[in-house]
Amino acid sequence: MKSRSNPNGVRCGRAIAFAMLAGFAWPGVAAPLPEVVQQVLDAHPDVRSAQSLLKASDEVARQARSAFYPTFGLDWRAADSRDEQLGNSLDRSIRRSEAVLSWNLFRGAADLHRSRSASEDREAAQADLDSAREQVALRITEVYLDVLRQQQLLIHSSRLLEDYRQLRDQIEVRAAAGRISQADVEQIRVNLIEVEARHTRIQADLASAEYRFTRITRLPAENLSLPGFMAREWDQDSLLDLAREHNPRLQAALRRVKARSEDIGVARGSILPSIDLELRKRLSAKIDPAQLSDTVDSTQLTVALQIPLGGASFSRVSEAAERRDAAQAAADSARLDIDTQLAPQLNELEQLRKIRGQLIERIKASHRLVDAYALQFDAGRRSLSDLANAHTDRFNAQSELLDNSVRQFNLEAALLALTGELRIALAGNYVPAAFDVVRNPEAPDATRAKDDDTRATPPAAENAPTHGMPAAEMTTALGFDAAALVTAWAADWSSGDYPRYRSHYVADFRSRAHATTREWERERRERLAKPGIHVDVREITVAALPDGRMLTSFIQNYAARGYSDTVSKQLLWEHGADTWRIVGESTD
């Protein structure tokens, strides 16, 4: 299958699928999803089966092409007999050899249709292989996400369990002091047992998810990293057209329709007369004792015309037509599956994105509610049930946000698989996702950092100098490696690798020369496609702005075929959830 560009356009930027997950504290990125898919894909039984069938179809096509060539043969006969000659018995030996060249001149164009049918079947097998790879990539993605989901759910459950244990300890102390009744002690113990039982179930689910992952990938379920795709716009009509045009399963079905149509031509060819040409030459003959006469050397040319009788050939035509109709029905079924799957999945994805903000607000509200209920419980204005339920509601809110995130990425992967682009996206449109921290808005900074259990982000640099300084000094002072960032940006521009170049900018980047992000992206994609571009940067300086952003200035040398210039350029950087990205660009 030929590679193709995405007609919808890609809005590269922050990874979105898991950007909303709070509180992750994963070890090093050792097994990103694209690497797992690459390692496992061709070793999967479904893919190996499709590869073998493709090789078999290559051999069938080769066999069909061989029907156009003549057949050469050598005949050799050895016979020993006892004959009667004039009443006398004698032993006779015969040794003859002949060369035969046979060539079919006409079979009603059956050979031509058979060759075309084999070629279409070969293309169908290639599409089947693409489909198998897409489905296996999707399956690996699903089990990969399932492990990450269960791991994160276990983290939330562990926090809830710790909250309940601390609450139990507090209740037991108060009950021992006579401040509350023993019934509250029993209630919190019952609630704790329920939380522990759920925690155990989550541990079992995680073990099952890791087992499935290991069985499918033959890799340990360790050090998995959060996956994400660069943000993109999903348009239902264009996405549907893309799926109908490039879905591997549908393409395989359509190829088989063409192959079965050619089979009708093969069957019709069997009705027509067949003309064969045969050239036979006797090379040697030795008869001892010799007969009265025998042929020692000869050349014979034969043209045979065969006309089939009976109804078998007509029945083959009807059979081929029915098989063609069955193949067409299978193609219609594949197209119907695309139509019925794509729209609901896209609609669900849009709804999940819309509700994400509300889920984040719910977590923030649940933080406030737990704090408020704890104070009110201490004052005797809230029951223990209210406080325990508030802790559980916070866990449920975090779980819903987690499910929302996992489902979003699963839906994106499924939509890409429908269009036959999942492996392409994993190879060129994939970025490790970042984290949006859902903090407790009422807690002090130290408490929030502990609650979030996430990596610290760079400080706002409010006290940093605003004047420009060499990049090496700023790197040491603030941890902002300006030289590395600017050099990588220039190198990706020079390489013409649009996804990598685009990943340096925020998702909604706009330049002063373009009205929309999409216009800027289209212009940059066209520019980077030009061959021979080389961008060099020097004299890099950086200034920290009061709002925490960084301004880099440098001299840019640009060279391309037939054009070159040297300008002074500025890039404005902002730290997002995962790394520094460009939010502004200007040239003097």
C-alpha positions, 0 to 999 in steps of 0.5 A, a space after each residue: 500500500 502506498 503511503 499518503 498524506 493526511 488531507 485533514 491537516 494535522 494540528 501538531 502541538 501538545 499531546 492530548 490523550 493522557 495530558 489530563 491524568 493527574 498524579 502520575 509518577 512513572 519510572 523512566 521512559 523505557 518502553 514507549 508504545 511505538 517501540 513495543 508495536 515495532 518489536 511485536 508486530 511482525 512476530 504476531 501470528 496474525 501478521 505471520 499468517 497474512 505474510 505467508 498468504 501474501 507469498 502464496 499469492 505471489 506464487 499463484 500469480 507466477 503460475 498464472 503468468 507461466 501459462 503464456 509460455 510453451 512447454 518443452 519435453 523429452 520422451 525416451 522409450 525403452 522396450 524389450 519384447 519377444 516377437 514372432 516373425 515368420 513363425 520364429 521367436 526372437 527377442 527385440 529391444 527398442 530404444 527411441 527418443 523424441 523432443 516435444 515443444 507444445 504451445 497453446 495458441 488460444 484458450 478463449 483469453 482464459 489465460 489473460 483473465 487468470 493472470 489478472 485474477 491472480 494479480 488482484 488476489 495478490 493485491 488483496 493479500 497485500 491489503 490483508 497484511 496491512 489490515 492485520 498489521 493495523 489490527 494487531 497495532 490496535 490490539 497492542 495499543 489497547 492492552 498497553 493502555 489497559 496496563 497503564 490504566 490499571 496502574 494509575 487506578 491502583 495509585 488512586 486506590 492506594 491514596 484512598 486506602 491511605 486516607 481511610 486508614 488515617 481516618 480510622 486512626 483518628 476515629 479510634 483516638 477520638 472514640 478512646 477519648 470519649 468524643 465520639 461513639 463506638 458506632 463510628 469506629 465500626 462504621 469506618 472499619 466496615 468502610 475500610 474493608 470495602 476499600 481494601 476489597 476494591 483495592 484487591 480487585 484492582 490489583 487482580 485486574 492489574 495482574 490480568 492486564 499485565 499478563 495479557 500484555 506479556 502474552 501478546 507482546 512477549 515483553 515485560 509490562 514495566 516502565 511503560 510510558 504515557 502515549 499521545 498523538 499530536 493534536 489533530 482536527 477530526 472532520 467526519 466527512 473527510 475522515 469517512 472519505 479517507 476510511 472508504 478510500 484507504 481502509 485495508 479491509 475494504 481495499 482487500 474486499 474490493 480487490 477480491 471483487 475484481 479478481 472474481 470478475 476476472 474469474 468469470 472471464 476464465 470460465 467463459 474462456 473454457 467455453 470457446 475452442 482451444 487451439 494447441 500447437 505441437 512440434 515433435 521431432 524424433 531424435 533417435 531410434 534403435 531397434 534390434 533386430 530391426 523390423 521390416 520398417 521403422 521411423 528413425 528421424 522425423 519432424 511433426 507439426 500438429 494443430 489441434 482444435 478442441 471444442 468442449 461439449 456438455 454443460 460443465 463450462 456453462 456451469 463454471 460461468 454461473 459459479 464464477 458469477 455467484 462468487 463475484 456477487 459474494 465478494 461484492 457483498 463482502 465489500 459492501 459489508 466492510 463499507 457498512 462496518 466503516 460507516 457504522 463504526 466511524 461516526 459513533 466513535 468520532 461523536 463519542 470522542 468529541 463528547 469525551 473532549 467536551 466533558 474533560 474540563 468538567 471532570 477536571 473541575 469535579 476533581 478540584 471540587 472534590 479536593 475542596 469538599 474533602 477539606 471542608 467536610 474534614 473541618 466540619 466533622 471536627 466541629 461536629 457539623 458533619 457525620 462520618 459517613 459524609 466525610 467518608 463519602 467525600 473521600 470516595 467521591 474524589 476517588 471516583 472523580 479521578 477514576 472517571 477522568 482516567 477512564 475519559 483519558 484512556 477512552 480518548 486515546 483508544 478512540 483515536 487509535 481506532 479511528 486511525 486504524 479505520 483509515 489505515 493510518 495507525 502505524 503511520 501515526 505511531 511512527 511519525 505523529 506520536 509524542 509522549 504525552 504530558 501531564 496536566 496536574 489537577 491540584 487541590 486549590 485550597 491546599 498549600 503548595 507543599 501539600 499540593 505537591 505531595 498530593 499530586 505526586 508528580 514531577 516538579 515543573 520549572 519555577 516561574 523564574 520571577 527573580 531571574 534577570 530579564 536581560 539577555 545572557 549567553 545560553 550556557 549561563 542561563 542553562 546553568 542558572 535556570 535549567 533552560 537549555 536554550 542552545 539545545 532547544 534552538 539547535 534541535 529546532 534548526 536541525 529539524 527544519 533542515 531535515 525537512 521532517 515536518 512532524 518533528 519540526 512542528 513538535 517544537 511549537 504549541 498546538 495553537 501557534 499562530 504567526 503574524 503573517 497567517 490568520 489561523 494555525 492551519 494556514 501557518 501549518 500548510 505554509 510550513 509543510 510546503 516550505 519544509 518539502 523543498 529539497 536542499 534546505 540548511 539552517 544554521 544558528 549562532 550567537 544564541 542568547 536568552 532572557 528570562 521574562 517575569 511571567 516565566 517564559 524565555 526569549 531566545 535571540 540568535 543569528 540565523 543563516 538560511 540556505 536553499 536552492 537559489 536563495 540564502 539569507 542571514 537574519 536576526 531571529 527571536 523565539 519565545 518559549 513557554 513551558 507546558 506540561 512536559 517541555 518547552 515549546 515555541 509560542 512566538 517567533 519574529 525576525 528583525 
